[in-house]
Amino acid sequence: MSTADFLIELGTEELPPKALRTLKNAFADGIIDRLKAAGVNFESTERFGAPRRLALTLTGLDLQQPDETIERRGPSVAAAFDADGNPTKAVQGFARGCGVSVDELETVETPKGPWLMYRGTKPGQATKELLPSIVQETLDSLPIPKRMRWGARRDEFVRPVKWLLMLLGEEVVPATVYGVESGNTTRGHRFHAPKEIVIKRAADYESTLMTEGKVMASFAKRHEKIAADAKQAASSKGVVAVIDSDLLDEVTALNEWPVALVGQFEERFLEVPAEALMSSMEEHQKYFPTVNTQGEIQPYFVFIANIESQDPQIVVEGNEKVIRPRLADAAFFWETDKKTPLADRVEKLKTVMFQQQLGSVYNKVERIQKTAGYIAGKIDASVSEAERAAYLSKADLVTDMVFEFTDLQGIAGRYYAIADGEAEAVAEAILEQYKPAGAGDALPETREGMAVALSDRLDNLSGLFGIGQPPTGTKDPFALRRAALGVLRIIVERELDLDLVDLVTFAADQHADLPQRDEVVSDVVQYVLDRFSAWYADEGFRAEIFQSVRALALTNPYDIDLRVRAVAEFSKLEQAEALAAGNKRVSNILSKADVDISDEVNPSLFEEAAERELFAALDSATSVVSTAVAEADYTAALNELAGLRDVVDSFFDGVMVNADDEKIRLNRLALLAKLRSLFMQVADISVL
């Protein structure tokens, strides 16, 4: 089949920088997936994304869609012809729908007798004819939260469309997208090459744009260049560039022809907390801050210019002039805020609403202060310092610094607490209350920080569930999923012996009025434990492993985690499958017994050697298992239980549980109940 290379480039006004990577991939994936669905093959692909363009090249694209073999079964022969052998209306309609006469239909034998069938071939379309609709469907389905209109047209897209380049081989693919007709031209850099540039074939696209248009079309190559050049530029000043991955993506999306330059600011600004300076540089100016080899912030910043200036020093001075007022604002906020201690700001939280039914942030602070103290007493933390940290935890929300730099909440609070002379543990806990901020984020290091972080999340969970506002499939405005996972991570990874029922009950009791107080504890506990399913799935555990522990209705996350990991190791043993099957059989027998089963087994009623052997083995294993469980050494307990495989198999091979003699039957059921009870000290392995 004949093939050719294909190129499409959609030119627009500047695309949203934070969305460019997503749009680039969705644009390419949409076209690729639709071509595959149409049966049109190609050899390789390359995707491009720059501030004013989305593009895709396909090498070796089939020029023709393959022919499609069509088979349609019609009516049975009996229903197709009347008694005189004339075609019925049913078969005539079927043939007409297939575009053939009745005589052209085939007869095939089926288990139900002979039936008529149409076999034909639908010729494939030329790829050139398929591409316009494929492109339009792709553009219409791009993940664009808010589309815009431009000019007098009613078309909507993320930004106004300016040009469309579509080449198949060296031919333009005729198409009109959002009122723009396709052609063979692109456009160069706004300042270096503000002109139309002819692209003769797909293979020339990237190199022609680079040489004639001063545009690096490849997102990946710009990304790599910016990171490397920023590091090199910082190194020239003896410092190290701090390159945040999200900021690097954004800067890559803002520049077509990136040039790394270094600016400088006055050292007096270094008295301001480093995080405030970095936030000012990164969030507002899209600059990369710098540090020394010890990680201390330095008075230099790297910025990426979208132009290759003949006098770069002028560009540097312009950016230094822009950043100076920002840093001066941060310095002013820092000095002004320090004049009012955090403790004096707490009262202002009464004017900040947390949630209408749950009250102000001040009300929240009162609740988490009590809960933090309660938790601190259980995890060997300082109760007074945990309570003090909780009391001051939200005070920085009413500082000028956090009002201007919202991402500094907690960070600013820590600095202000230190400036106020608060205890180090209090200052650290104020910072750590927000940890972990998300999946993979660092956890609190201090015990007081753990107590405040847990109390804050438990307050949100108990309060919002208590007023009937749990998260839905699409809405989670208070980030309760993240809060639930944070609770699990802190308890499990910091190995805290805490019970969720106890914690949620205490947190719920701090609320003045919860309409759903009766259900809130069970609802929150189950919601939090449900997050374990995704946790273990991400770690590659089979769902049954967690379910075997979940079946015990435990509510201590750390204990649950120890058991799950022990069961995961147990499931790899040769004996695991047979013992799981045996436990399943025992569970079924006991559930159908419909009698009261004694806790005591009477050895004098044994008739078979297999009964005696199982009883002796259980007797021997019980003390080992019980001791191991008491020490939370579930791996040792399961290893001991693994040794029961042979005696359990022998019991089922040689013993009839439902004996005619009632005393013997009940005794055997008691023996099985003893077996199941022993395993249930760790997990319900019958689930495996």
C-alpha positions as CSV (number, residue, x, y, z in Angstrom):
1,M,0.0,0.0,0.0
2,S,1.3,3.5,-0.9
3,T,2.3,5.7,2.0
4,A,3.4,9.3,2.6
5,D,4.4,11.5,5.5
6,F,1.8,13.7,7.1
7,L,2.2,17.0,8.9
8,I,-0.5,19.1,10.7
9,E,0.2,22.3,12.5
10,L,-2.6,24.4,14.1
11,G,-1.4,28.0,14.7
12,T,-3.1,30.1,17.4
13,E,-2.7,33.1,19.6
14,E,-0.6,32.2,22.7
15,L,-1.9,29.1,24.3
16,P,-2.4,28.8,28.1
17,P,1.1,27.8,29.4
18,K,0.0,25.5,32.1
19,A,-2.2,23.6,29.7
20,L,0.2,23.3,26.7
21,R,1.7,19.9,27.5
22,T,-1.7,18.4,28.0
23,L,-3.1,20.0,24.9
24,K,-0.1,18.9,22.8
25,N,-0.6,15.3,23.9
26,A,-4.4,15.3,23.6
27,F,-4.1,16.8,20.1
28,A,-1.6,14.1,19.0
29,D,-3.4,11.2,20.7
30,G,-6.8,12.3,19.3
31,I,-5.6,12.2,15.7
32,I,-3.6,9.0,16.2
33,D,-6.4,7.1,17.9
34,R,-8.9,8.1,15.2
35,L,-6.6,7.0,12.4
36,K,-6.1,3.7,14.1
37,A,-9.9,3.3,14.5
38,A,-10.3,3.9,10.8
39,G,-7.7,1.2,10.1
40,V,-5.1,3.6,8.7
41,N,-1.6,2.6,9.7
42,F,1.6,4.6,10.0
43,E,5.2,4.0,11.0
44,S,6.2,6.6,13.6
45,T,5.0,9.8,15.1
46,E,6.4,13.0,16.6
47,R,4.5,15.6,18.5
48,F,5.2,19.3,18.9
49,G,3.9,22.1,21.1
50,A,5.0,25.7,21.4
51,P,3.3,28.9,22.6
52,R,1.4,29.5,19.3
53,R,1.2,26.0,17.8
54,L,0.2,22.4,18.2
55,A,1.7,20.0,15.6
56,L,2.1,16.4,14.7
57,T,4.0,14.5,12.1
58,L,3.3,10.9,11.0
59,T,5.8,9.0,8.9
60,G,4.7,6.3,6.4
61,L,1.0,7.0,6.7
62,D,-1.2,4.8,4.5
63,L,-2.8,6.8,1.7
64,Q,-5.8,4.6,1.6
65,Q,-8.1,3.1,4.2
66,P,-8.2,-0.7,3.8
67,D,-11.3,-2.3,2.2
68,E,-13.8,-3.6,4.8
69,T,-15.3,-7.1,4.4
70,I,-19.0,-7.0,5.2
71,E,-21.1,-9.9,6.3
72,R,-24.8,-9.6,7.1
73,R,-27.1,-12.4,8.0
74,G,-30.6,-12.0,6.6
75,P,-33.8,-14.0,7.1
76,S,-33.9,-17.8,7.1
77,V,-34.5,-19.5,3.8
78,A,-37.9,-20.7,5.1
79,A,-38.9,-17.1,5.8
80,A,-37.3,-15.7,2.6
81,F,-39.5,-17.5,0.2
82,D,-43.3,-18.3,0.1
83,A,-44.8,-21.6,-0.9
84,D,-44.4,-20.8,-4.6
85,G,-40.7,-20.0,-4.2
86,N,-41.2,-16.3,-4.6
87,P,-39.1,-13.9,-2.5
88,T,-41.0,-12.5,0.5
89,K,-41.0,-8.8,1.5
90,A,-38.6,-9.6,4.3
91,V,-35.8,-10.8,2.0
92,Q,-36.5,-8.2,-0.6
93,G,-36.1,-5.4,2.0
94,F,-32.9,-7.1,3.3
95,A,-31.4,-7.3,-0.2
96,R,-32.4,-3.7,-1.0
97,G,-30.7,-2.6,2.2
98,C,-27.5,-4.4,1.1
99,G,-27.7,-2.9,-2.4
100,V,-28.0,-6.2,-4.2
101,S,-30.7,-8.4,-5.7
102,V,-32.1,-11.4,-3.9
103,D,-30.3,-13.7,-6.4
104,E,-26.9,-12.3,-5.2
105,L,-27.5,-13.5,-1.6
106,E,-25.6,-16.6,-0.4
107,T,-27.2,-19.5,1.4
108,V,-25.3,-20.7,4.5
109,E,-25.9,-23.7,6.8
110,T,-26.4,-22.9,10.5
111,P,-27.4,-25.1,13.5
112,K,-30.9,-23.8,13.0
113,G,-31.0,-24.6,9.2
114,P,-30.2,-22.7,6.0
115,W,-30.1,-18.9,6.2
116,L,-29.4,-16.2,3.6
117,M,-26.3,-14.0,3.9
118,Y,-24.9,-11.0,2.2
119,R,-21.1,-10.9,1.7
120,G,-19.5,-7.9,0.2
121,T,-16.7,-5.4,0.3
122,K,-16.8,-1.8,1.3
123,P,-14.0,0.1,-0.4
124,G,-11.8,2.1,1.9
125,Q,-11.7,5.9,1.6
126,A,-8.6,7.9,0.7
127,T,-6.8,9.0,3.8
128,K,-6.8,12.5,2.4
129,E,-10.6,12.5,2.6
130,L,-10.7,11.2,6.2
131,L,-8.2,13.7,7.7
132,P,-10.4,16.9,7.8
133,S,-13.1,15.3,9.9
134,I,-10.5,13.5,12.1
135,V,-8.8,16.8,12.8
136,Q,-12.0,18.6,13.5
137,E,-13.3,15.9,15.8
138,T,-10.0,15.9,17.7
139,L,-10.0,19.7,18.2
140,D,-13.6,19.6,19.4
141,S,-12.8,17.0,22.0
142,L,-9.6,18.6,23.4
143,P,-9.7,19.0,27.3
144,I,-10.5,22.7,27.3
145,P,-12.3,23.8,30.4
146,K,-13.3,27.2,29.0
147,R,-13.5,27.9,25.3
148,M,-13.6,31.4,23.7
149,R,-15.0,33.0,20.6
150,W,-13.3,35.6,18.4
151,G,-14.3,37.9,15.6
152,A,-17.8,37.5,14.3
153,R,-17.7,33.7,14.1
154,R,-19.5,31.4,16.6
155,D,-16.7,28.9,16.6
156,E,-15.1,28.2,20.0
157,F,-11.6,27.1,20.9
158,V,-9.1,27.7,23.6
159,R,-7.5,30.6,21.7
160,P,-8.2,32.3,18.3
161,V,-7.0,30.1,15.4
162,K,-4.7,31.9,12.9
163,W,-3.4,29.3,10.5
164,L,-3.6,25.7,9.6
165,L,-0.8,23.7,7.9
166,M,-1.7,20.3,6.5
167,L,0.5,18.3,4.2
168,L,0.3,14.7,3.0
169,G,3.4,14.1,1.1
170,E,4.0,17.4,-0.7
171,E,0.3,18.1,-1.2
172,V,-1.9,20.3,0.9
173,V,-4.9,18.4,2.5
174,P,-7.9,20.6,1.8
175,A,-9.7,21.5,5.0
176,T,-11.3,24.4,6.9
177,V,-11.0,24.5,10.7
178,Y,-12.7,27.3,12.7
179,G,-12.9,29.4,9.5
180,V,-9.3,29.0,8.5
181,E,-8.3,27.2,5.3
182,S,-5.4,24.8,5.3
183,G,-2.2,25.6,3.4
184,N,1.5,24.8,3.3
185,T,2.8,27.8,5.4
186,T,3.6,28.3,9.0
187,R,4.7,31.4,10.9
188,G,8.0,32.2,12.6
189,H,8.9,33.9,15.8
190,R,6.9,37.0,16.6
191,F,10.0,39.2,16.7
192,H,12.8,37.4,15.0
193,A,10.9,36.1,12.0
194,P,7.4,37.6,11.8
195,K,6.6,36.1,8.4
196,E,5.0,33.2,6.6
197,I,7.3,30.3,6.0
198,V,6.7,27.6,3.4
199,I,7.0,24.0,4.5
200,K,7.5,21.7,1.5
201,R,7.2,18.3,3.3
202,A,6.7,16.9,6.8
203,A,10.4,16.0,7.3
204,D,11.4,19.6,6.8
205,Y,9.0,21.0,9.4
206,E,11.2,21.1,12.5
207,S,14.5,22.2,10.8
208,T,12.8,24.8,8.6
209,L,11.1,26.4,11.6
210,M,14.4,26.4,13.5
211,T,16.5,28.0,10.7
212,E,14.0,30.3,9.0
213,G,11.6,31.0,11.8
214,K,13.7,31.0,15.0
215,V,11.2,28.6,16.6
216,M,12.0,25.4,18.5
217,A,8.8,23.5,17.9
218,S,9.6,20.5,20.0
219,F,8.4,20.9,23.6
220,A,10.7,18.1,24.8
221,K,13.8,19.7,23.2
222,R,13.0,23.2,24.6
223,H,12.3,21.6,28.0
224,E,15.7,19.9,27.9
225,K,17.5,23.1,26.6
226,I,16.0,25.4,29.2
227,A,16.9,23.1,32.1
228,A,20.5,22.7,30.8
229,D,21.0,26.4,30.0
230,A,19.5,27.5,33.3
231,K,22.0,25.3,35.2
232,Q,24.9,26.5,33.0
233,A,23.9,30.2,33.5
234,A,23.7,29.8,37.3
235,S,27.0,28.0,37.3
236,S,28.6,31.0,35.6
237,K,27.8,32.9,38.8
238,G,29.0,30.2,41.1
239,V,25.4,29.2,42.2
240,V,22.9,26.5,41.6
241,A,19.6,27.0,39.8
242,V,16.5,25.7,41.7
243,I,14.4,24.2,38.9
244,D,10.8,23.2,40.0
245,S,9.4,20.7,37.5
246,D,6.0,22.4,37.2
247,L,7.7,25.8,36.6
248,L,10.0,24.3,34.1
249,D,7.0,23.0,32.1
250,E,5.4,26.4,32.3
251,V,8.5,28.3,31.2
252,T,8.9,25.8,28.3
253,A,5.3,26.6,27.3
254,L,6.0,30.4,27.3
255,N,9.0,30.4,25.0
256,E,9.6,29.6,21.4
257,W,13.3,30.6,21.3
258,P,14.6,30.3,24.9
259,V,17.7,32.1,26.0
260,A,18.9,31.8,29.6
261,L,20.1,34.9,31.4
262,V,21.0,35.7,35.0
263,G,19.8,38.7,37.0
264,Q,20.8,39.9,40.5
265,F,19.1,41.6,43.4
266,E,20.4,43.4,46.6
267,E,21.6,41.1,49.3
268,R,19.5,43.0,51.9
269,F,16.5,41.1,50.6
270,L,18.1,37.9,51.9
271,E,16.8,38.8,55.4
272,V,13.3,37.8,54.1
273,P,12.4,34.1,54.5
274,A,13.8,32.3,51.5
275,E,10.4,30.7,50.7
276,A,8.9,34.2,50.3
277,L,11.6,35.2,47.9
278,M,11.4,32.0,45.9
279,S,7.6,32.3,45.7
280,S,7.9,35.8,44.5
281,M,10.4,34.8,41.8
282,E,8.7,31.5,40.7
283,E,5.0,32.3,41.0
284,H,4.9,35.9,39.8
285,Q,7.9,36.3,37.5
286,K,8.5,32.7,36.3
287,Y,12.2,33.0,37.4
288,F,14.4,30.2,38.7
289,P,15.9,31.1,42.1
290,T,19.4,30.1,43.0
291,V,21.1,28.6,46.1
292,N,24.7,27.8,47.1
293,T,26.0,24.3,47.6
294,Q,24.6,24.3,51.1
295,G,21.1,25.1,49.8
296,E,21.0,28.7,51.0
297,I,19.3,31.2,48.8
298,Q,21.5,33.5,46.8
299,P,20.9,37.0,45.3
300,Y,20.8,35.7,41.7
301,F,17.9,34.4,39.6
302,V,17.8,32.8,36.2
303,F,15.2,33.8,33.7
304,I,14.4,32.6,30.2
305,A,14.0,35.3,27.5
306,N,12.0,34.5,24.4
307,I,14.3,36.6,22.3
308,E,18.0,36.5,21.4
309,S,19.0,40.1,22.2
310,Q,22.0,41.9,20.6
311,D,22.4,43.6,24.0
312,P,21.4,41.0,26.6
313,Q,22.4,43.3,29.5
314,I,19.5,45.5,28.7
315,V,17.2,42.5,29.0
316,V,18.8,41.6,32.3
317,E,18.5,45.1,33.7
318,G,14.8,45.2,32.7
319,N,14.1,42.0,34.6
320,E,16.0,43.1,37.6
321,K,13.9,46.3,37.6
322,V,10.8,44.2,37.5
323,I,11.7,41.8,40.4
324,R,12.9,44.5,42.8
325,P,9.4,45.9,43.7
326,R,8.2,42.3,44.2
327,L,11.0,41.6,46.7
328,A,10.5,44.9,48.3
329,D,6.9,44.0,48.9
330,A,7.9,40.7,50.5
331,A,10.4,42.5,52.7
332,F,7.8,45.0,53.7
333,F,5.2,42.3,54.6
334,W,7.9,40.4,56.6
335,E,8.8,43.4,58.7
336,T,5.3,44.6,59.2
337,D,3.9,41.2,60.1
338,K,6.6,40.7,62.7
339,K,5.3,43.7,64.7
340,T,2.2,41.7,65.7
341,P,2.7,38.4,67.4
342,L,0.9,35.4,66.0
343,A,-1.0,34.9,69.3
344,D,-2.5,38.4,68.9
345,R,-3.8,37.5,65.5
346,V,-5.8,34.5,66.6
347,E,-8.8,36.6,67.6
348,K,-9.0,37.9,64.0
349,L,-9.8,34.4,62.8
350,K,-13.3,34.9,64.1
351,T,-13.9,37.0,61.0
352,V,-12.7,34.3,58.6
353,M,-15.3,31.8,57.7
354,F,-14.3,28.1,57.5
355,Q,-17.7,26.7,56.6
356,Q,-21.1,28.2,57.2
357,Q,-22.4,25.3,59.3
358,L,-19.0,24.6,61.0
359,G,-18.3,28.2,61.9
360,S,-15.2,30.4,61.6
361,V,-11.6,29.4,61.4
362,Y,-11.4,30.5,65.1
363,N,-14.0,27.8,65.9
364,K,-11.9,25.3,64.0
365,V,-8.8,26.3,65.9
366,E,-10.5,25.7,69.2
367,R,-11.5,22.2,68.0
368,I,-8.2,21.1,66.7
369,Q,-6.4,22.5,69.8
370,K,-8.3,20.0,71.9
371,T,-7.9,17.1,69.4
372,A,-4.2,17.8,69.0
373,G,-3.7,17.7,72.7
374,Y,-5.7,14.4,72.9
375,I,-3.6,12.8,70.2
376,A,-0.3,14.1,71.6
377,G,-1.0,12.3,74.8
378,K,-1.3,9.1,72.9
379,I,1.9,9.4,70.8
380,D,4.4,10.5,73.4
381,A,4.3,14.2,72.2
382,S,4.2,17.3,74.4
383,V,0.6,18.0,75.0
384,S,1.1,21.7,75.9
385,E,3.3,22.3,72.8
386,A,0.9,20.5,70.5
387,E,-2.0,22.5,71.9
388,R,0.0,25.8,71.5
389,A,0.9,24.9,67.9
390,A,-2.7,24.1,67.1
391,Y,-3.8,27.4,68.7
392,L,-1.4,29.4,66.5
393,S,-1.7,27.1,63.5
394,K,-4.0,29.3,61.4
395,A,-2.9,32.7,62.7
396,D,-0.7,33.4,59.6
397,L,-3.8,33.3,57.4
398,V,-4.4,36.9,58.5
399,T,-0.8,38.1,57.8
400,D,0.0,40.3,54.8
401,M,2.6,37.8,53.7
402,V,0.2,34.9,53.4
403,F,-2.5,37.2,51.9
404,E,0.0,38.0,49.1
405,F,1.7,34.6,48.9
406,T,-1.0,32.1,49.7
407,D,1.4,29.1,49.2
408,L,3.3,30.3,52.3
409,Q,0.7,29.3,54.8
410,G,2.3,27.3,57.5
411,I,5.8,28.3,56.2
412,A,5.2,32.0,57.2
413,G,3.7,30.8,60.5
414,R,6.8,28.9,61.4
415,Y,9.0,32.0,60.7
416,Y,6.7,34.3,62.7
417,A,6.6,31.8,65.6
418,I,10.4,31.7,65.8
419,A,10.5,35.5,65.6
420,D,7.9,35.6,68.5
421,G,10.2,33.4,70.6
422,E,7.8,30.4,70.6
423,A,9.3,26.9,71.3
424,E,11.0,25.2,68.4
425,A,8.5,22.3,68.5
426,V,5.6,24.7,68.3
427,A,7.1,26.5,65.3
428,E,7.9,23.2,63.5
429,A,4.4,21.9,64.2
430,I,2.8,25.0,62.6
431,L,4.8,24.2,59.4
432,E,4.1,20.5,59.5
433,Q,0.3,20.8,60.0
434,Y,0.0,20.8,56.1
435,K,2.1,17.8,55.6
436,P,1.6,15.6,53.6
437,A,0.3,18.1,51.0
438,G,-0.3,15.3,48.5
439,A,0.8,11.9,47.3
440,G,4.5,11.3,47.9
441,D,4.9,14.5,49.9
442,A,7.0,14.6,53.0
443,L,5.4,13.7,56.4
444,P,5.6,15.6,59.7
445,E,8.9,14.8,61.5
446,T,8.0,16.0,65.0
447,R,5.4,14.3,67.2
448,E,3.7,17.6,67.9
449,G,3.5,18.2,64.1
450,M,1.9,14.8,63.7
451,A,-0.7,15.6,66.3
452,V,-1.6,18.9,64.7
453,A,-1.6,17.5,61.2
454,L,-3.9,14.6,62.2
455,S,-6.3,16.8,64.2
456,D,-6.7,19.3,61.4
457,R,-7.6,16.5,58.9
458,L,-9.9,14.7,61.4
459,D,-11.7,18.0,62.1
460,N,-12.4,18.4,58.4
461,L,-13.5,14.8,57.9
462,S,-15.7,14.6,61.0
463,G,-17.2,18.0,60.4
464,L,-18.1,17.8,56.8
465,F,-19.4,14.2,57.0
466,G,-21.3,15.3,60.1
467,I,-23.2,18.0,58.2
468,G,-23.9,15.6,55.2
469,Q,-21.3,17.0,52.9
470,P,-19.0,14.1,52.0
471,P,-17.1,14.2,48.7
472,T,-18.9,13.0,45.6
473,G,-17.5,11.4,42.5
474,T,-16.7,14.8,40.9
475,K,-16.7,17.3,43.8
476,D,-14.3,17.4,46.8
477,P,-14.0,21.1,47.6
478,F,-12.4,20.5,51.0
479,A,-9.9,17.8,49.7
480,L,-11.3,15.1,52.0
481,R,-9.8,12.3,49.9
482,R,-6.4,13.9,50.4
483,A,-7.1,14.4,54.1
484,A,-8.1,10.7,54.5
485,L,-4.9,9.5,52.7
486,G,-2.9,11.9,54.8
487,V,-4.3,10.4,58.0
488,L,-3.4,6.9,56.9
489,R,0.1,7.9,55.8
490,I,0.9,9.7,59.0
491,I,-0.3,6.8,61.2
492,V,1.1,4.0,59.1
493,E,4.5,5.5,58.0
494,R,5.2,7.0,61.4
495,E,4.1,3.7,63.1
496,L,1.6,5.3,65.4
497,D,-0.6,3.0,67.5
498,L,-3.9,4.9,67.0
499,D,-7.4,3.7,66.5
500,L,-9.6,5.5,64.0
501,V,-12.8,5.0,65.9
502,D,-11.3,6.6,68.9
503,L,-9.8,9.5,67.0
504,V,-12.9,10.3,64.9
505,T,-15.2,10.0,68.0
506,F,-13.1,12.6,69.8
507,A,-12.9,14.9,66.8
508,A,-16.6,14.7,66.2
509,D,-17.3,15.5,69.9
510,Q,-15.6,18.8,69.5
511,H,-18.2,20.1,67.1
512,A,-21.1,21.9,68.7
513,D,-23.8,20.4,66.5
514,L,-23.5,17.8,63.8
515,P,-26.9,16.8,62.3
516,Q,-25.4,13.3,61.4
517,R,-23.5,12.7,64.6
518,D,-24.9,9.2,65.0
519,E,-23.5,8.0,61.7
520,V,-20.4,10.2,61.4
521,V,-17.9,7.9,63.1
522,S,-18.7,4.8,61.1
523,D,-19.0,6.8,57.9
524,V,-15.6,8.6,58.3
525,V,-13.8,5.4,59.5
526,Q,-15.0,3.4,56.5
527,Y,-14.2,6.3,54.1
528,V,-10.7,6.5,55.4
529,L,-10.1,2.8,55.3
530,D,-11.5,2.7,51.8
531,R,-8.5,4.8,50.7
532,F,-6.3,1.7,51.6
533,S,-7.6,-0.1,48.6
534,A,-6.0,2.4,46.1
535,W,-2.9,2.6,48.3
536,Y,-2.2,-1.2,48.1
537,A,-3.3,-1.3,44.5
538,D,-0.6,1.3,43.7
539,E,1.9,-0.9,45.6
540,G,1.0,-3.9,43.4
541,F,-0.9,-5.9,46.1
542,R,-3.8,-8.1,45.0
543,A,-7.1,-6.7,46.2
544,E,-7.9,-9.9,48.1
545,I,-4.9,-9.4,50.3
546,F,-6.3,-6.2,51.8
547,Q,-9.8,-7.7,51.9
548,S,-8.6,-10.6,53.9
549,V,-7.6,-8.2,56.7
550,R,-10.5,-5.8,56.1
551,A,-12.8,-8.7,56.9
552,L,-11.7,-8.6,60.5
553,A,-13.3,-5.1,60.9
554,L,-10.1,-3.6,62.4
555,T,-9.7,0.2,62.7
556,N,-6.1,0.7,63.6
557,P,-4.3,1.6,60.3
558,Y,-0.8,0.7,61.4
559,D,-2.0,-2.7,62.7
560,I,-3.9,-3.2,59.4
561,D,-0.8,-2.4,57.4
562,L,1.4,-4.8,59.3
563,R,-1.2,-7.6,58.7
564,V,-1.6,-6.8,55.0
565,R,2.2,-7.0,54.4
566,A,2.4,-10.2,56.4
567,V,-0.5,-11.8,54.4
568,A,1.2,-10.6,51.1
569,E,4.3,-12.5,52.1
570,F,2.3,-15.5,53.3
571,S,0.4,-15.6,49.9
572,K,3.7,-16.3,48.2
573,L,4.2,-19.6,50.2
574,E,3.6,-23.0,48.6
575,Q,1.1,-23.8,51.4
576,A,-0.9,-20.6,51.0
577,E,-3.3,-21.7,48.3
578,A,-4.2,-25.1,50.0
579,L,-4.7,-23.4,53.4
580,A,-6.8,-20.6,51.8
581,A,-9.0,-23.3,50.1
582,G,-9.2,-25.2,53.4
583,N,-10.2,-22.1,55.3
584,K,-12.9,-21.4,52.7
585,R,-14.2,-24.9,53.1
586,V,-14.2,-24.5,56.9
587,S,-16.0,-21.2,56.6
588,N,-18.7,-22.7,54.4
589,I,-19.2,-25.7,56.7
590,L,-19.5,-23.5,59.8
591,S,-21.9,-21.0,58.2
592,K,-24.2,-23.9,57.2
593,A,-24.1,-25.7,60.5
594,D,-27.0,-23.7,62.0
595,V,-26.2,-24.9,65.5
596,D,-24.5,-23.5,68.6
597,I,-20.8,-24.6,68.3
598,S,-18.9,-25.1,71.5
599,D,-15.6,-23.4,72.3
600,E,-14.3,-26.6,73.8
601,V,-13.2,-29.7,71.9
602,N,-13.5,-33.1,73.6
603,P,-10.6,-35.3,72.5
604,S,-12.4,-38.4,73.9
605,L,-14.9,-38.2,71.1
606,F,-12.3,-38.5,68.4
607,E,-12.7,-41.5,66.1
608,E,-10.1,-40.9,63.4
609,A,-6.3,-40.4,63.7
610,A,-6.6,-37.2,61.5
611,E,-8.8,-35.6,64.2
612,R,-6.2,-36.3,66.9
613,E,-3.4,-35.0,64.7
614,L,-5.2,-31.8,63.8
615,F,-6.1,-31.2,67.5
616,A,-2.5,-31.7,68.6
617,A,-1.2,-29.4,65.8
618,L,-3.7,-26.7,66.8
619,D,-2.8,-27.1,70.4
620,S,0.9,-26.7,69.6
621,A,0.4,-23.7,67.3
622,T,-2.0,-21.8,69.5
623,S,0.6,-20.5,72.0
624,V,3.1,-19.6,69.2
625,V,0.5,-17.8,67.2
626,S,-1.1,-15.9,70.2
627,T,2.3,-14.7,71.3
628,A,3.3,-13.6,67.8
629,V,0.0,-11.7,67.4
630,A,0.3,-10.1,70.8
631,E,3.7,-8.8,69.6
632,A,2.2,-7.8,66.2
633,D,4.6,-10.2,64.5
634,Y,2.1,-11.4,62.0
635,T,4.6,-12.9,59.6
636,A,5.8,-15.3,62.4
637,A,2.2,-16.1,63.2
638,L,1.4,-17.0,59.5
639,N,4.6,-18.9,59.1
640,E,3.5,-21.1,62.1
641,L,0.0,-21.5,60.6
642,A,1.6,-22.5,57.2
643,G,2.8,-25.6,59.0
644,L,-0.8,-26.8,59.4
645,R,-1.3,-27.5,55.8
646,D,-0.6,-31.3,55.9
647,V,-2.8,-32.0,58.9
648,V,-5.7,-29.9,57.5
649,D,-5.5,-31.7,54.2
650,S,-5.4,-35.1,56.0
651,F,-8.4,-34.1,58.1
652,F,-10.6,-33.3,55.1
653,D,-9.3,-36.4,53.3
654,G,-10.0,-38.8,56.1
655,V,-12.8,-37.3,58.3
656,M,-16.5,-36.9,57.6
657,V,-17.5,-33.7,59.5
658,N,-21.3,-34.3,59.3
659,A,-21.2,-37.6,61.1
660,D,-24.5,-39.3,62.0
661,D,-23.7,-39.2,65.7
662,E,-24.6,-35.6,66.8
663,K,-22.0,-35.5,69.6
664,I,-19.2,-36.5,67.2
665,R,-20.5,-34.0,64.5
666,L,-20.6,-31.1,67.0
667,N,-17.2,-32.0,68.3
668,R,-15.8,-31.9,64.8
669,L,-17.4,-28.6,64.1
670,A,-15.8,-27.3,67.4
671,L,-12.5,-28.5,66.1
672,L,-12.9,-26.6,62.8
673,A,-14.1,-23.5,64.7
674,K,-10.8,-23.7,66.7
675,L,-8.9,-23.9,63.4
676,R,-10.7,-20.9,61.9
677,S,-10.4,-18.9,65.1
678,L,-6.6,-19.4,65.1
679,F,-6.3,-18.1,61.5
680,M,-8.7,-15.2,62.2
681,Q,-6.3,-13.8,64.8
682,V,-4.3,-12.5,61.7
683,A,-6.6,-12.4,58.7
684,D,-9.4,-14.2,57.0
685,I,-7.3,-16.0,54.5
686,S,-10.3,-17.8,53.0
687,V,-10.7,-14.5,51.0
688,L,-7.5,-15.3,49.2
